[in-house]
Amino acid sequence: MLHIREARYLHGHCVDVAFSDGRRGVADLSDALQGPIFEPLKDIRKFAQLSVDAELETLVWPNGADLAPEYVYFCAFRDDPELQPLFQQWEYL
């Protein structure tokens, strides 16, 4: 099972993320900011308040929004040809 170990806000809606499989990448999460819980995160100041939930091991925000580690992984590595079968399995492609 995939988990997020570390995350650091970079700029815009981009986050530097380290995963439990040892990979580290930059995830642009701007496409995820749809729906009532994510709408407030379009404000960069609110988005930048992200953290890694110690129990869930995923990205969370003070307003209760969270993203699945697999989705954040997809956002970070969507162009990696080796990971395309995995992303198809997860139904992100």
Summary of the structure (lengths in Angstrom):
residues: 93
radius of gyration: 12.6
end to end distance: 19.6
largest distance: 35.4
contacts: 242
relative contact order: 0.20
helix: 31%
strand: 27%
